[in-house]
Amino acid sequence: MQDEDGYITLNLKSRKPALTSVDPASSSLWRMMTLALLVLCVGMVVGLVALGILTVTQQRYLQDENVKVSGTLWQLARKVCQDLIKELEKKEPKSTRSHKCSPCDKNWRYYGDSCYGFFKHNFTWKGAQKYCADKDSSLVKITSKNVLEYLKDRTSLIRWAGLSRQNSNEDWEWEDGSVVSKNIFELSGNARENMNCAYFHNGKLYPAFCENDYYLICEKKSGMAKVDELL
């Protein structure tokens, strides 16, 4: 078409893109496949998480079981070893020799979870405390009637124990700061002023002046009985 000035005008008509027809059945199948794949992925993630939780739980269970088994074996070895020591003491009551299964040092007695040293050195209470500390131990602490009877059967001499108080108005305490259990025993005798340390004699504890000189009993934590010496 030509306008008044002689130019040709082009009439351009916009064309609409041709629509591609989609098969409804094919689209529905695609959506179902996508959904199935999504469910499968979610299931795999949940499965991996569950497997991880199960693995951690099993590891903790096995660790707990190992601890229980180790504890049981330790208790069994301790009982067998201490029974052997009792038999040896019956045969040799005055001997300080112990069975090879004992985890305690020479001249120390193995009982319960502790090693006990019955030393015939005269010290003040402070001197006895230092003597035990130099041996990586402390003055004896009596925490049960079994320990009380054990000590009573092993010595008839006056020996310092790890019990003291700051002054006459304070409570009696063990070296670690714990108080005396009245269910086990009470101090015997009359504690006069300035009698602030205690000694052990014939199954009882008595107050005394800390400057007195007595023998002593040291105590330290024992290790595990030597199982190879039990075989």
N, CA, C and O of each residue as an XYZ file, in Angstrom:
924
protein
N       0.859     -1.191      0.000
C       0.000      0.000      0.000
C       0.887      1.230      0.000
O       1.886      1.255      0.720
N       0.548      2.291     -0.811
C       1.367      3.495     -0.958
C       0.648      4.675     -0.352
O      -0.525      4.905     -0.648
N       1.362      5.464      0.531
C       0.711      6.639      1.148
C       0.878      7.847      0.248
O       1.341      7.717     -0.885
N       0.487      9.077      0.760
C       0.469     10.274     -0.065
C       1.867     10.701     -0.478
O       2.017     11.302     -1.542
N       2.838     10.437      0.264
C       4.203     10.862     -0.059
C       4.924      9.834     -0.913
O       6.099     10.002     -1.240
N       4.269      8.845     -1.248
C       4.851      7.845     -2.140
C       5.550      6.723     -1.415
O       6.145      5.838     -2.031
N       5.473      6.767     -0.124
C       6.096      5.657      0.621
C       5.130      4.488      0.722
O       3.907      4.626      0.703
N       5.722      3.409      0.824
C       4.904      2.186      0.920
C       4.768      1.801      2.392
O       5.759      1.666      3.109
N       3.567      1.635      2.808
C       3.295      1.248      4.200
C       2.998     -0.241      4.256
O       2.169     -0.788      3.529
N       3.729     -0.849      5.162
C       3.538     -2.295      5.315
C       2.612     -2.552      6.489
O       2.841     -2.071      7.598
N       1.635     -3.265      6.245
C       0.722     -3.677      7.323
C       1.205     -5.016      7.890
O       1.086     -6.074      7.272
N       1.758     -4.904      9.106
C       2.263     -6.113      9.756
C       1.242     -6.600     10.768
O       0.840     -5.835     11.645
N       0.838     -7.778     10.676
C      -0.120     -8.382     11.614
C       0.601     -9.378     12.527
O       1.321    -10.278     12.093
N       0.365     -9.159     13.776
C       0.995    -10.068     14.750
C       0.383    -11.456     14.644
O      -0.825    -11.651     14.514
N       1.287    -12.379     14.708
C       0.826    -13.762     14.640
C       0.880    -14.431     16.021
O       1.885    -14.319     16.723
N      -0.130    -15.083     16.389
C      -0.179    -15.827     17.641
C       0.552    -17.146     17.481
O       0.376    -17.864     16.496
N       1.403    -17.456     18.505
C       2.120    -18.732     18.403
C       1.163    -19.910     18.418
O       0.124    -19.927     19.079
N       1.574    -20.851     17.673
C       0.704    -22.028     17.577
C       0.772    -22.811     18.864
O       1.873    -23.067     19.354
N      -0.324    -23.195     19.426
C      -0.397    -23.970     20.662
C      -0.203    -25.436     20.358
O      -0.844    -26.029     19.491
N       0.735    -25.991     21.136
C       0.978    -27.429     20.962
C      -0.003    -28.185     21.833
O      -0.094    -27.910     23.029
N      -0.647    -29.010     21.340
C      -1.626    -29.778     22.108
C      -0.905    -30.818     22.962
O      -0.010    -31.511     22.479
N      -1.306    -30.926     24.261
C      -0.711    -31.869     25.204
C      -1.722    -32.945     25.544
O      -2.890    -32.679     25.828
N      -1.233    -34.154     25.504
C      -2.099    -35.277     25.828
C      -2.363    -35.296     27.328
O      -1.419    -35.471     28.097
N      -3.589    -35.128     27.773
C      -3.900    -35.114     29.220
C      -3.415    -36.379     29.918
O      -2.969    -36.311     31.063
N      -3.489    -37.486     29.282
C      -3.056    -38.741     29.910
C      -1.560    -38.737     30.168
O      -1.101    -39.221     31.202
N      -0.794    -38.184     29.217
C       0.662    -38.121     29.373
C       1.046    -37.197     30.520
O       1.944    -37.532     31.292
N       0.388    -36.030     30.660
C       0.667    -35.089     31.735
C       0.366    -35.699     33.099
O       1.128    -35.499     34.044
N      -0.702    -36.417     33.210
C      -1.072    -37.055     34.473
C      -0.057    -38.126     34.865
O       0.284    -38.267     36.039
N       0.425    -38.882     33.873
C       1.428    -39.909     34.139
C       2.733    -39.286     34.638
O       3.381    -39.825     35.535
N       3.113    -38.142     34.049
C       4.340    -37.448     34.449
C       4.260    -36.963     35.902
O       5.215    -37.075     36.671
N       3.086    -36.422     36.248
C       2.909    -35.958     37.630
C       2.983    -37.120     38.609
O       3.545    -36.987     39.696
N       2.426    -38.241     38.231
C       2.458    -39.398     39.120
C       3.887    -39.912     39.309
O       4.270    -40.310     40.409
N       4.667    -39.899     38.234
C       6.062    -40.351     38.317
C       6.885    -39.407     39.205
O       7.711    -39.851     40.002
N       6.645    -38.103     39.052
C       7.361    -37.112     39.864
C       7.030    -37.284     41.340
O       7.913    -37.239     42.197
N       5.746    -37.482     41.623
C       5.313    -37.662     43.001
C       5.924    -38.935     43.601
O       6.357    -38.952     44.754
N       5.948    -39.996     42.790
C       6.526    -41.258     43.265
C       8.012    -41.102     43.566
O       8.511    -41.630     44.560
N       8.720    -40.367     42.693
C      10.154    -40.127     42.900
C      10.393    -39.311     44.167
O      11.339    -39.573     44.910
N       9.523    -38.308     44.414
C       9.631    -37.488     45.617
C       9.421    -38.319     46.869
O      10.162    -38.184     47.843
N       8.405    -39.184     46.844
C       8.130    -40.052     47.987
C       9.305    -40.992     48.238
O       9.685    -41.246     49.381
N       9.879    -41.508     47.132
C      11.032    -42.406     47.258
C      12.222    -41.695     47.900
O      12.902    -42.263     48.754
N      12.472    -40.445     47.485
C      13.589    -39.677     48.054
C      13.375    -39.397     49.547
O      14.291    -39.540     50.357
N      12.151    -38.996     49.889
C      11.832    -38.735     51.292
C      12.001    -40.010     52.118
O      12.527    -39.974     53.231
N      11.547    -41.139     51.561
C      11.695    -42.403     52.265
C      13.149    -42.764     52.492
O      13.508    -43.274     53.553
N      13.995    -42.500     51.492
C      15.424    -42.788     51.634
C      16.053    -41.926     52.723
O      16.861    -42.407     53.517
N      15.673    -40.642     52.754
C      16.202    -39.740     53.780
C      15.778    -40.198     55.174
O      16.587    -40.247     56.101
N      14.488    -40.535     55.303
C      13.984    -41.009     56.604
C      14.692    -42.304     57.006
O      15.033    -42.496     58.173
N      14.908    -43.186     56.035
C      15.599    -44.433     56.321
C      17.025    -44.216     56.787
O      17.485    -44.877     57.719
N      17.736    -43.282     56.136
C      19.116    -42.984     56.526
C      19.180    -42.387     57.930
O      20.058    -42.727     58.723
N      18.238    -41.491     58.226
C      18.191    -40.900     59.567
C      17.920    -41.969     60.616
O      18.559    -42.008     61.667
N      16.952    -42.840     60.307
C      16.624    -43.921     61.250
C      17.815    -44.854     61.446
O      18.086    -45.307     62.558
N      18.522    -45.136     60.351
C      19.702    -46.003     60.439
C      20.792    -45.355     61.290
O      21.459    -46.024     62.078
N      20.964    -44.032     61.118
C      21.956    -43.312     61.919
C      21.608    -43.353     63.397
O      22.477    -43.584     64.238
N      20.330    -43.127     63.717
C      19.878    -43.159     65.112
C      20.074    -44.552     65.693
O      20.518    -44.699     66.831
N      19.740    -45.576     64.906
C      19.887    -46.958     65.356
C      21.352    -47.300     65.619
O      21.677    -47.980     66.592
N      22.232    -46.818     64.737
C      23.667    -47.088     64.903
C      24.201    -46.455     66.183
O      24.934    -47.086     66.945
N      23.817    -45.179     66.411
C      24.258    -44.476     67.623
C      23.722    -45.168     68.873
O      24.428    -45.323     69.869
N      22.440    -45.585     68.796
C      21.827    -46.282     69.935
C      22.542    -47.592     70.229
O      22.792    -47.928     71.386
N      22.872    -48.338     69.159
C      23.577    -49.603     69.341
C      24.960    -49.384     69.940
O      25.394    -50.142     70.808
N      25.655    -48.336     69.471
C      26.981    -48.039     70.006
C      26.908    -47.710     71.490
O      27.725    -48.188     72.277
N      25.925    -46.890     71.873
C      25.764    -46.550     73.284
C      25.421    -47.781     74.111
O      25.912    -47.959     75.225
N      24.566    -48.625     73.542
C      24.181    -49.857     74.247
C      25.388    -50.748     74.467
O      25.592    -51.280     75.559
N      26.196    -50.909     73.408
C      27.388    -51.740     73.521
C      28.383    -51.161     74.518
O      29.019    -51.897     75.272
N      28.514    -49.830     74.517
C      29.403    -49.191     75.480
C      28.933    -49.434     76.904
O      29.728    -49.751     77.789
N      27.612    -49.277     77.118
C      27.045    -49.524     78.457
C      27.252    -50.973     78.880
O      27.578    -51.256     80.033
N      27.056    -51.891     77.925
C      27.241    -53.305     78.239
C      28.694    -53.612     78.563
O      28.988    -54.400     79.462
N      29.611    -52.975     77.815
C      31.034    -53.185     78.095
C      31.404    -52.704     79.492
O      32.185    -53.338     80.200
N      30.818    -51.553     79.875
C      31.071    -51.022     81.217
C      30.538    -51.976     82.277
O      31.197    -52.229     83.285
N      29.328    -52.507     82.040
C      28.728    -53.440     83.003
C      29.562    -54.711     83.121
O      29.822    -55.199     84.221
N      29.979    -55.241     81.965
C      30.785    -56.463     81.970
C      32.119    -56.228     82.666
O      32.571    -57.050     83.463
N      32.748    -55.086     82.350
C      34.033    -54.760     82.980
C      33.882    -54.629     84.487
O      34.722    -55.104     85.252
N      32.775    -53.965     84.913
C      32.521    -53.804     86.341
C      32.299    -55.146     87.030
O      32.786    -55.372     88.137
N      31.560    -56.033     86.365
C      31.298    -57.360     86.932
C      32.588    -58.166     87.046
O      32.829    -58.815     88.064
N      33.417    -58.126     86.003
C      34.687    -58.846     86.035
C      35.601    -58.297     87.123
O      36.296    -59.047     87.808
N      35.587    -56.975     87.268
C      36.426    -56.345     88.296
C      35.980    -56.792     89.688
O      36.816    -57.115     90.533
N      34.670    -56.812     89.929
C      34.155    -57.231     91.226
C      34.463    -58.710     91.495
O      34.804    -59.091     92.614
N      34.337    -59.529     90.452
C      34.617    -60.956     90.604
C      36.095    -61.173     90.917
O      36.435    -61.948     91.811
N      36.973    -60.488     90.179
C      38.416    -60.620     90.426
C      38.772    -60.150     91.829
O      39.600    -60.763     92.502
N      38.149    -59.065     92.269
C      38.405    -58.547     93.617
C      38.010    -59.566     94.675
O      38.761    -59.813     95.619
N      36.813    -60.164     94.514
C      36.338    -61.133     95.510
C      37.247    -62.359     95.572
O      37.621    -62.806     96.657
N      37.599    -62.898     94.409
C      38.460    -64.087     94.382
C      39.810    -63.775     95.004
O      40.331    -64.556     95.800
N      40.377    -62.627     94.639
C      41.689    -62.243     95.179
C      41.631    -62.068     96.691
O      42.513    -62.552     97.400
N      40.623    -61.393     97.189
C      40.545    -61.153     98.627
C      40.226    -62.425     99.402
O      40.605    -62.548    100.566
N      39.540    -63.368     98.777
C      39.327    -64.672     99.416
C      40.650    -65.426     99.540
O      40.909    -66.080    100.550
N      41.481    -65.327     98.505
C      42.792    -65.965     98.554
C      43.668    -65.336     99.642
O      44.418    -66.026    100.332
N      43.557    -64.021     99.776
C      44.328    -63.316    100.813
C      43.879    -63.758    102.195
O      44.711    -63.928    103.086
N      42.575    -63.947    102.393
C      42.061    -64.416    103.687
C      42.614    -65.794    104.024
O      43.017    -66.056    105.158
N      42.626    -66.674    103.017
C      43.156    -68.024    103.247
C      44.628    -67.967    103.614
O      45.094    -68.714    104.474
N      45.351    -67.081    102.960
C      46.777    -66.944    103.257
C      46.987    -66.402    104.666
O      47.908    -66.830    105.362
N      46.142    -65.462    105.093
C      46.269    -64.887    106.436
C      45.932    -65.913    107.517
O      46.484    -65.861    108.616
N      45.033    -66.840    107.210
C      44.709    -67.888    108.166
C      45.902    -68.819    108.371
O      46.170    -69.279    109.481
N      46.604    -69.083    107.285
C      47.767    -69.964    107.367
C      48.955    -69.248    108.007
O      49.724    -69.854    108.752
N      49.097    -67.972    107.714
C      50.232    -67.193    108.227
C      49.695    -65.909    108.872
O      49.843    -64.835    108.288
N      49.083    -65.987    110.046
C      48.415    -64.832    110.671
C      49.340    -63.664    110.984
O      48.897    -62.515    110.987
N      50.592    -63.930    111.243
C      51.514    -62.856    111.608
C      52.323    -62.332    110.432
O      53.121    -61.405    110.570
N      52.107    -62.930    109.299
C      52.873    -62.531    108.119
C      52.270    -61.277    107.471
O      51.052    -61.102    107.469
N      53.117    -60.420    106.930
C      52.659    -59.233    106.200
C      52.650    -59.504    104.701
O      52.323    -58.628    103.899
N      53.015    -60.733    104.335
C      53.042    -61.105    102.921
C      51.615    -61.237    102.394
O      50.732    -61.737    103.091
N      51.397    -60.790    101.167
C      50.071    -60.865    100.576
C      50.120    -61.714     99.309
O      51.199    -62.060     98.827
N      48.970    -62.041     98.783
C      48.913    -62.823     97.551
C      49.347    -61.958     96.365
O      49.200    -60.736     96.378
N      49.885    -62.626     95.341
C      50.385    -61.898     94.175
C      49.285    -61.176     93.404
O      49.563    -60.273     92.615
N      48.038    -61.576     93.633
C      46.929    -60.921     92.922
C      46.625    -59.530     93.465
O      45.930    -58.748     92.816
N      47.138    -59.219     94.641
C      46.849    -57.934     95.273
C      47.432    -56.779     94.464
O      48.593    -56.834     94.059
N      46.635    -55.729     94.222
C      47.135    -54.562     93.503
C      47.878    -53.586     94.416
O      48.403    -52.573     93.954
N      47.919    -53.892     95.705
C      48.538    -52.982     96.677
C      50.053    -53.184     96.739
O      50.571    -54.246     96.393
N      50.741    -52.145     97.186
C      52.193    -52.220     97.353
C      52.556    -53.169     98.482
O      51.699    -53.595     99.256
N      53.831    -53.492     98.562
C      54.323    -54.363     99.623
C      54.018    -53.745    100.990
O      54.139    -52.534    101.173
N      53.626    -54.582    101.936
C      53.281    -54.180    103.309
C      51.947    -53.421    103.402
O      51.628    -52.857    104.448
N      51.174    -53.409    102.314
C      49.835    -52.832    102.337
C      48.825    -53.972    102.215
O      49.067    -54.957    101.516
N      47.680    -53.827    102.911
C      46.646    -54.860    102.894
C      45.505    -54.450    101.960
O      45.065    -53.300    101.946
N      45.043    -55.432    101.183
C      43.987    -55.210    100.189
C      42.644    -55.613    100.770
O      42.440    -56.769    101.140
N      41.721    -54.647    100.850
C      40.370    -54.950    101.329
C      39.388    -53.970    100.696
O      39.643    -52.767    100.643
N      38.251    -54.503    100.212
C      37.258    -53.645     99.569
C      37.859    -52.964     98.354
O      38.437    -53.619     97.487
N      37.721    -51.661     98.295
C      38.286    -50.876     97.197
C      39.532    -50.116     97.625
O      39.939    -49.164     96.960
N      40.136    -50.530     98.730
C      41.246    -49.754     99.289
C      42.446    -50.622     99.634
O      42.353    -51.844     99.754
N      43.573    -49.944     99.787
C      44.786    -50.548    100.325
C      45.046    -49.883    101.679
O      44.979    -48.660    101.801
N      45.341    -50.697    102.691
C      45.554    -50.174    104.043
C      46.989    -50.451    104.481
O      47.507    -51.556    104.319
N      47.610    -49.428    105.036
C      48.963    -49.569    105.556
C      48.976    -49.410    107.068
O      48.618    -48.354    107.588
N      49.390    -50.459    107.776
C      49.455    -50.431    109.238
C      50.927    -50.206    109.631
O      51.732    -51.137    109.637
N      51.247    -48.963    109.952
C      52.651    -48.611    110.176
C      52.933    -48.366    111.663
O      52.174    -47.689    112.355
N      54.034    -48.930    112.122
C      54.443    -48.771    113.525
C      55.482    -47.665    113.640
O      56.640    -47.903    113.984
N      55.041    -46.467    113.346
C      55.869    -45.273    113.525
C      55.109    -44.317    114.428
O      53.921    -44.079    114.210
N      55.756    -43.777    115.416
C      55.096    -42.833    116.328
C      55.118    -41.424    115.745
O      56.176    -40.870    115.446
N      53.928    -40.864    115.593
C      53.796    -39.504    115.072
C      52.710    -38.761    115.849
O      51.837    -39.372    116.464
N      52.783    -37.441    115.808
C      51.618    -36.641    116.185
C      50.585    -36.811    115.068
O      50.873    -37.411    114.032
N      49.387    -36.279    115.288
C      48.365    -36.441    114.247
C      48.805    -35.770    112.959
O      48.654    -36.350    111.883
N      49.340    -34.572    113.041
C      49.823    -33.861    111.854
C      50.965    -34.623    111.196
O      51.034    -34.712    109.970
N      51.862    -35.174    112.011
C      52.971    -35.950    111.467
C      52.484    -37.200    110.755
O      53.015    -37.570    109.708
N      51.476    -37.851    111.320
C      50.899    -39.040    110.704
C      50.213    -38.678    109.383
O      50.309    -39.413    108.400
N      49.533    -37.556    109.378
C      48.862    -37.084    108.170
C      49.878    -36.865    107.043
O      49.644    -37.255    105.900
N      50.992    -36.244    107.376
C      52.041    -35.991    106.380
C      52.684    -37.297    105.911
O      52.975    -37.460    104.727
N      52.901    -38.215    106.837
C      53.509    -39.495    106.487
C      52.654    -40.222    105.441
O      53.178    -40.757    104.464
N      51.343    -40.233    105.657
C      50.438    -40.874    104.694
C      50.431    -40.124    103.367
O      50.446    -40.740    102.300
N      50.410    -38.798    103.434
C      50.389    -37.998    102.210
C      51.632    -38.249    101.367
O      51.559    -38.259    100.138
N      52.775    -38.450    102.026
C      54.019    -38.742    101.301
C      53.954    -40.090    100.592
O      54.744    -40.357     99.687
N      53.021    -40.930    100.997
C      52.836    -42.230    100.355
C      51.597    -42.229     99.454
O      51.024    -43.279     99.162
N      51.194    -41.022     99.019
C      50.017    -40.864     98.141
C      48.773    -41.488     98.754
O      47.991    -42.150     98.072
N      48.604    -41.267    100.046
C      47.446    -41.810    100.749
C      46.981    -40.801    101.792
O      47.478    -39.676    101.847
N      46.033    -41.211    102.608
C      45.548    -40.358    103.698
C      45.342    -41.228    104.929
O      45.348    -42.456    104.833
N      45.162    -40.598    106.082
C      44.825    -41.365    107.275
C      43.489    -42.079    107.057
O      42.620    -41.575    106.346
N      43.334    -43.239    107.666
C      42.199    -44.096    107.379
C      40.857    -43.399    107.631
O      40.693    -42.644    108.590
N      39.909    -43.680    106.737
C      38.538    -43.191    106.867
C      37.624    -44.414    106.958
O      37.636    -45.267    106.070
N      36.837    -44.498    108.024
C      35.983    -45.663    108.253
C      34.559    -45.320    107.806
O      33.882    -44.500    108.426
N      34.122    -45.959    106.727
C      32.841    -45.601    106.115
C      31.770    -46.677    106.245
O      30.625    -46.455    105.852
N      32.119    -47.826    106.783
C      31.134    -48.905    106.913
C      31.513    -49.821    108.078
O      32.650    -49.814    108.550
N      30.545    -50.601    108.525
C      30.804    -51.546    109.611
C      31.744    -52.656    109.160
O      32.499    -53.207    109.962
N      31.691    -52.983    107.859
C      32.606    -54.006    107.345
C      34.054    -53.555    107.478
O      34.915    -54.325    107.904
N      34.318    -52.302    107.113
C      35.669    -51.760    107.245
C      36.066    -51.699    108.715
O      37.205    -51.997    109.075
N      35.113    -51.309    109.558
C      35.366    -51.230    111.000
C      35.803    -52.583    111.549
O      36.773    -52.673    112.302
N      35.081    -53.633    111.167
C      35.421    -54.976    111.645
C      36.742    -55.455    111.063
O      37.525    -56.126    111.736
N      36.980    -55.105    109.814
C      38.243    -55.500    109.179
C      39.427    -54.900    109.936
O      40.386    -55.601    110.259
N      39.352    -53.604    110.216
C      40.440    -52.939    110.929
C      40.599    -53.487    112.350
O      41.712    -53.658    112.847
N      39.476    -53.754    112.977
C      39.506    -54.287    114.344
C      40.224    -55.632    114.395
O      40.964    -55.915    115.337
N      39.995    -56.467    113.360
C      40.607    -57.792    113.319
C      42.091    -57.733    112.946
O      42.827    -58.698    113.157
N      42.519    -56.619    112.401
C      43.904    -56.530    111.915
C      44.855    -55.858    112.891
O      46.070    -56.003    112.758
N      44.342    -55.139    113.851
C      45.241    -54.447    114.789
C      44.568    -54.256    116.137
O      43.364    -54.016    116.223
N      45.374    -54.367    117.188
C      44.882    -54.100    118.543
C      45.639    -52.927    119.157
O      45.500    -52.631    120.344
N      46.429    -52.275    118.338
C      47.232    -51.153    118.815
C      46.501    -49.827    118.613
O      45.595    -49.715    117.787
N      46.915    -48.840    119.379
C      46.350    -47.491    119.204
C      46.962    -46.874    117.953
O      48.183    -46.802    117.817
N      46.094    -46.427    117.038
C      46.572    -45.862    115.778
C      45.731    -44.634    115.398
O      44.513    -44.614    115.580
N      46.408    -43.625    114.873
C      45.704    -42.427    114.421
C      44.768    -42.759    113.259
O      45.093    -43.574    112.395
N      43.595    -42.111    113.255
C      42.649    -42.180    112.137
C      42.496    -40.779    111.545
O      42.921    -39.794    112.149
N      41.904    -40.698    110.394
C      41.798    -39.409    109.698
C      40.641    -38.555    110.156
O      39.979    -37.913    109.341
N      40.387    -38.540    111.459
C      39.255    -37.797    112.015
C      39.762    -36.697    112.944
O      40.610    -36.938    113.803
N      39.233    -35.484    112.760
C      39.667    -34.361    113.602
C      38.598    -33.269    113.575
O      37.592    -33.379    112.874
N      38.836    -32.227    114.343
C      37.957    -31.045    114.337
C      38.820    -29.818    114.609
O      39.914    -29.928    115.163
N      38.324    -28.662    114.219
C      39.097    -27.432    114.359
C      39.246    -27.015    115.820
O      40.314    -26.591    116.262
N      38.148    -27.149    116.548
C      38.174    -26.832    117.984
C      37.018    -27.551    118.672
O      36.270    -28.288    118.029
N      36.874    -27.340    119.956
C      35.885    -28.080    120.749
C      34.450    -27.756    120.359
O      33.537    -28.515    120.685
N      34.239    -26.643    119.668
C      32.878    -26.245    119.290
C      32.502    -26.698    117.881
O      31.366    -26.502    117.449
N      33.442    -27.298    117.169
C      33.198    -27.712    115.782
C      32.841    -29.198    115.708
O      33.051    -29.954    116.657
N      32.299    -29.593    114.561
C      31.967    -31.007    114.345
C      33.221    -31.791    113.946
O      34.177    -31.245    113.396
N      33.177    -33.077    114.242
C      34.255    -33.972    113.822
C      34.117    -34.250    112.327
O      33.016    -34.499    111.836
N      35.229    -34.208    111.611
C      35.210    -34.436    110.169
C      36.391    -35.316    109.755
O      37.454    -35.305    110.375
N      36.162    -36.082    108.679
C      37.255    -36.821    108.062
C      38.116    -35.854    107.250
O      37.750    -34.695    107.057
N      39.228    -36.328    106.794
C      40.149    -35.460    106.060
C      39.515    -34.836    104.815
O      39.868    -33.720    104.435
N      38.581    -35.550    104.179
C      37.947    -35.024    102.969
C      36.789    -34.076    103.267
O      36.109    -33.618    102.349
N      36.561    -33.780    104.555
C      35.512    -32.828    104.930
C      34.173    -33.458    105.252
O      33.264    -32.757    105.695
N      34.018    -34.774    105.040
C      32.750    -35.439    105.351
C      32.638    -35.689    106.855
O      33.641    -35.830    107.555
N      31.399    -35.741    107.332
C      31.164    -35.900    108.771
C      31.068    -37.382    109.131
O      30.917    -38.238    108.259
N      31.155    -37.662    110.400
C      31.091    -39.045    110.884
C      29.662    -39.565    110.785
O      28.716    -38.872    111.160
N      29.508    -40.782    110.281
C      28.191    -41.409    110.214
C      27.874    -42.057    111.552
O      28.571    -42.975    111.983
N      26.831    -41.584    112.205
C      26.457    -42.135    113.510
C      25.847    -43.527    113.397
O      25.685    -44.230    114.394
N      25.503    -43.924    112.138
C      24.984    -45.274    111.947
C      26.086    -46.323    112.086
O      25.804    -47.504    112.289
N      27.324    -45.892    111.978
C      28.454    -46.815    112.081
C      28.985    -46.854    113.506
O      29.140    -47.931    114.082
N      29.263    -45.703    114.071
C      29.791    -45.642    115.442
C      29.743    -44.200    115.931
O      29.534    -43.269    115.153
N      29.935    -44.041    117.199
C      30.118    -42.728    117.807
C      31.452    -42.718    118.536
O      31.957    -43.766    118.940
N      32.008    -41.549    118.697
C      33.262    -41.454    119.433
C      33.055    -41.897    120.871
O      32.067    -41.536    121.509
N      33.987    -42.673    121.366
C      33.916    -43.140    122.742
C      34.728    -42.218    123.647
O      35.573    -41.460    123.172
N      34.470    -42.285    124.931
C      35.206    -41.455    125.873
C      34.688    -40.027    125.906
O      33.799    -39.661    125.137
N      35.238    -39.240    126.784
C      34.853    -37.835    126.921
C      35.881    -36.943    126.248
O      37.057    -36.927    126.614
N      35.408    -36.201    125.253
C      36.301    -35.301    124.533
C      36.438    -33.998    125.310
O      35.553    -33.143    125.283
N      37.542    -33.869    125.986
C      37.776    -32.633    126.730
C      38.251    -31.544    125.774
O      38.520    -31.800    124.600
N      38.347    -30.346    126.291
C      38.785    -29.218    125.488
C      40.182    -29.475    124.923
O      41.065    -29.985    125.611
N      40.354    -29.113    123.669
C      41.622    -29.276    122.929
C      41.949    -30.726    122.567
O      43.037    -31.013    122.069
N      41.012    -31.631    122.817
C      41.192    -33.003    122.319
C      40.483    -33.079    120.961
O      39.318    -33.465    120.868
N      41.209    -32.705    119.931
C      40.587    -32.468    118.626
C      41.014    -33.459    117.540
O      40.731    -33.245    116.361
N      41.685    -34.527    117.928
C      42.060    -35.569    116.971
C      41.602    -36.922    117.515
O      41.415    -37.081    118.722
N      41.423    -37.887    116.623
C      40.876    -39.183    117.054
C      41.800    -40.336    116.670
O      42.422    -40.327    115.608
N      41.874    -41.320    117.550
C      42.629    -42.534    117.240
C      41.699    -43.746    117.263
O      40.623    -43.716    117.860
N      42.138    -44.799    116.607
C      41.364    -46.033    116.509
C      41.965    -47.086    117.429
O      43.179    -47.286    117.444
N      41.094    -47.770    118.212
C      41.583    -48.811    119.113
C      40.464    -49.793    119.423
O      39.410    -49.417    119.937
N      40.711    -51.061    119.100
C      39.752    -52.135    119.397
C      38.350    -51.847    118.859
O      37.356    -52.059    119.553
N      38.279    -51.370    117.635
C      36.990    -51.163    116.985
C      36.277    -49.882    117.348
O      35.120    -49.698    116.971
N      36.939    -48.979    118.078
C      36.308    -47.727    118.468
C      37.242    -46.552    118.192
O      38.456    -46.712    118.073
N      36.646    -45.378    118.094
C      37.410    -44.146    117.920
C      37.371    -43.341    119.219
O      36.321    -43.197    119.846
N      38.505    -42.834    119.597
C      38.613    -42.071    120.839
C      39.227    -40.698    120.566
O      40.125    -40.579    119.733
N      38.747    -39.655    121.264
C      39.357    -38.328    121.120
C      40.688    -38.280    121.866
O      40.871    -38.940    122.889
N      41.607    -37.487    121.330
C      42.921    -37.371    121.967
C      43.529    -36.019    121.631
O      43.055    -35.327    120.730
N      44.575    -35.644    122.352
C      45.313    -34.432    122.026
C      46.129    -34.689    120.751
O      46.800    -35.714    120.633
N      46.066    -33.787    119.837
C      46.706    -33.974    118.540
C      48.228    -34.072    118.643
O      48.888    -34.552    117.721
N      48.783    -33.614    119.773
C      50.236    -33.644    119.960
C      50.730    -34.982    120.495
O      51.938    -35.200    120.596
N      49.811    -35.877    120.837
C      50.220    -37.210    121.302
C      50.890    -37.984    120.166
O      50.648    -37.720    118.988
N      51.726    -38.930    120.541
C      52.395    -39.783    119.556
C      51.763    -41.175    119.539
O      51.723    -41.865    120.557
N      51.264    -41.578    118.349
C      50.675    -42.900    118.185
C      51.132    -43.498    116.853
O      51.702    -42.816    116.002
N      50.862    -44.802    116.705
C      51.034    -45.440    115.401
C      49.927    -44.916    114.473
O      49.153    -44.043    114.866
N      49.852    -45.443    113.254
C      48.879    -44.901    112.305
C      48.402    -45.954    111.312
O      49.024    -47.003    111.147
N      47.290    -45.653    110.657
C      46.761    -46.462    109.547
C      46.567    -45.530    108.357
O      45.836    -44.544    108.444
N      47.226    -45.849    107.247
C      47.040    -45.079    106.016
C      46.104    -45.842    105.079
O      45.991    -47.066    105.151
N      45.451    -45.111    104.221
C      44.525    -45.720    103.259
C      44.646    -45.023    101.912
O      44.791    -43.802    101.846
N      44.584    -45.808    100.833
C      44.536    -45.236     99.489
C      43.717    -46.138     98.576
O      43.534    -47.324     98.849
N      43.237    -45.562     97.509
C      42.402    -46.297     96.559
C      43.215    -47.400     95.898
O      44.356    -47.190     95.486
N      42.612    -48.570     95.804
C      43.313    -49.696     95.168
C      43.042    -49.711     93.675
O      42.067    -49.131     93.196
N      43.913    -50.379     92.956
C      43.664    -50.617     91.546
C      42.877    -51.912     91.381
O      42.270    -52.403     92.333
N      42.891    -52.456     90.178
C      42.190    -53.707     89.915
C      43.074    -54.894     90.286
O      44.288    -54.861     90.080
N      42.469    -55.925     90.823
C      43.222    -57.128     91.181
C      43.927    -57.672     89.930
O      43.421    -57.568     88.813
N      45.091    -58.245     90.152
C      45.889    -58.765     89.036
C      45.308    -60.110     88.576
O      45.583    -61.169     89.140
N      44.499    -60.008     87.532
C      43.757    -61.188     87.064
C      44.701    -62.300     86.608
O      44.408    -63.477     86.818
N      45.827    -61.946     85.987
C      46.751    -62.961     85.491
C      47.342    -63.806     86.616
O      47.774    -64.936     86.391
N      47.357    -63.246     87.838
C      47.872    -64.009     88.982
C      46.820    -64.929     89.578
O      47.115    -65.723     90.472
N      45.590    -64.821     89.080
C      44.509    -65.681     89.565
C      44.386    -66.946     88.726
O      43.731    -67.907     89.131
N      45.016    -66.942     87.560
C      44.883    -68.069     86.629
C      45.849    -69.195     86.975
O      45.871    -70.220     86.294
